[in-house]
Amino acid sequence: MAGDDAQRHGRTEDEWNRLTEEGLRFLEQRARLGKVTSYTEMNTVLSRRTGFREFDFTQDGERHAMGQLLVRITEQERQRSGHMISSLVHYLDENDAGPGFYKFAQELGVLAPSAKADEKLVFWAAEVQAMFDYYRHG
């Protein structure tokens, strides 16, 4: 994430680096347990582990910032597993990833831009399972 973008969300590059590190650690732990998480739980865990303020999901910019954090985490982790660890994060009380996940998958070229809703769901489920398998056996 460019320094200007990090500043725009009221966080320093050091904060983004620490959030990325702790976020990755948390998602790796979830994968080893074979469990997904929610944006809300991840937000709370990151704040508790880092001491930084939580993202305020009532604000568009803060939701975007969490999405950017998940992109950073996924880009870093994907070099190892070849999959999207952000698949483990979904909306509270939902059984699906957010639209940003699918958009990012399309940007990475791992999901067709023309994918229908059921194809997206199958892709997401496969990514979740791939992360569970990688961290349980990897």
C-alpha positions in Angstrom: 0.0 0.0 0.0 1.4 3.3 -0.9 2.3 5.7 1.9 -0.2 8.3 0.8 -3.0 5.7 0.9 -2.0 4.5 4.3 -2.0 8.1 5.6 -5.4 8.7 4.1 -6.8 6.1 6.4 -5.1 7.7 9.4 -2.5 5.0 9.9 1.2 5.0 9.4 3.1 2.5 7.3 4.5 1.0 10.5 0.9 0.4 11.6 -0.1 -1.1 8.3 2.9 -3.4 8.5 2.0 -4.5 12.0 -1.6 -5.0 11.1 -0.5 -7.1 8.1 1.8 -9.2 10.2 -0.8 -9.8 13.0 -3.6 -10.3 10.5 -1.7 -13.0 8.6 -0.8 -14.7 11.9 -4.5 -14.7 12.9 -5.7 -16.1 9.6 -3.0 -18.8 9.6 -4.2 -19.8 13.1 -7.8 -20.0 11.8 -6.8 -22.0 8.8 -4.9 -24.5 11.1 -8.1 -24.9 13.1 -10.2 -25.3 10.0 -12.3 -22.3 10.8 -13.4 -19.1 9.0 -13.8 -15.8 10.7 -15.8 -12.6 10.3 -14.6 -9.0 9.5 -15.9 -8.1 13.0 -13.9 -10.8 14.8 -10.8 -10.0 12.8 -11.2 -6.3 13.6 -11.4 -7.0 17.3 -8.5 -9.4 17.3 -6.3 -7.0 15.4 -7.1 -4.2 17.8 -6.4 -6.4 20.8 -3.1 -7.8 19.5 -1.7 -4.5 18.2 -3.3 -1.9 20.5 -4.4 0.1 17.5 -7.9 1.4 17.1 -10.4 -0.8 15.4 -11.6 -0.1 11.9 -14.9 1.8 12.0 -17.2 -0.2 9.6 -19.8 2.5 9.7 -17.6 4.5 7.4 -17.0 3.6 3.8 -13.3 4.6 4.0 -12.7 2.3 7.0 -14.4 -0.6 5.3 -12.2 0.1 2.2 -9.1 0.2 4.5 -9.9 -3.3 5.9 -10.3 -4.5 2.4 -6.9 -3.1 1.5 -5.4 -4.8 4.6 -6.8 -8.1 3.4 -5.3 -7.5 -0.1 -1.9 -6.9 1.6 -2.2 -10.1 3.7 -3.3 -12.2 0.7 -0.6 -10.9 -1.6 2.0 -11.8 1.0 0.6 -15.2 1.9 -0.3 -16.2 -1.7 3.4 -16.5 -2.5 3.5 -19.6 -0.3 0.2 -21.3 -0.8 -0.9 -20.1 -4.2 -4.4 -19.4 -2.7 -6.3 -16.5 -1.2 -6.2 -16.6 2.6 -8.7 -13.7 2.7 -11.3 -16.3 1.7 -11.4 -17.1 5.4 -13.0 -13.7 6.2 -16.7 -13.2 5.7 -19.5 -11.0 6.8 -20.9 -11.7 10.3 -23.8 -14.1 10.1 -23.2 -14.8 6.4 -21.6 -17.8 4.7 -19.9 -16.1 1.9 -17.0 -13.7 1.2 -17.6 -10.1 0.4 -17.7 -8.5 -3.1 -14.1 -7.2 -2.6 -12.9 -10.8 -2.4 -14.4 -11.7 -5.8 -13.2 -8.5 -7.4 -9.6 -9.2 -6.1 -9.8 -12.8 -7.4 -10.8 -11.4 -10.8 -7.9 -8.9 -10.7 -5.6 -11.8 -9.9 -7.0 -13.7 -12.9 -8.1 -16.7 -10.8 -11.8 -16.0 -11.2 -13.4 -15.2 -14.5 -14.9 -11.7 -14.8 -18.1 -13.2 -16.1 -18.5 -15.7 -13.2 -22.1 -16.1 -12.0 -23.1 -16.1 -8.4 -23.0 -19.9 -8.1 -19.6 -20.1 -9.7 -18.3 -17.5 -7.3 -19.6 -19.5 -4.4 -17.9 -22.6 -5.6 -14.7 -20.7 -6.1 -14.8 -19.3 -2.6 -15.5 -22.7 -1.0 -12.6 -24.2 -2.9 -10.3 -21.4 -1.7 -11.4 -21.9 1.9 -10.8 -25.7 1.6 -7.4 -25.1 0.0 -6.3 -22.9 2.9 -7.5 -25.4 5.4 -5.6 -28.2 3.6 -2.5 -26.1 3.2 -2.2 -25.1 6.8 -3.2 -28.5 8.2 -0.8 -30.5 6.0 1.5 -27.9 4.5 
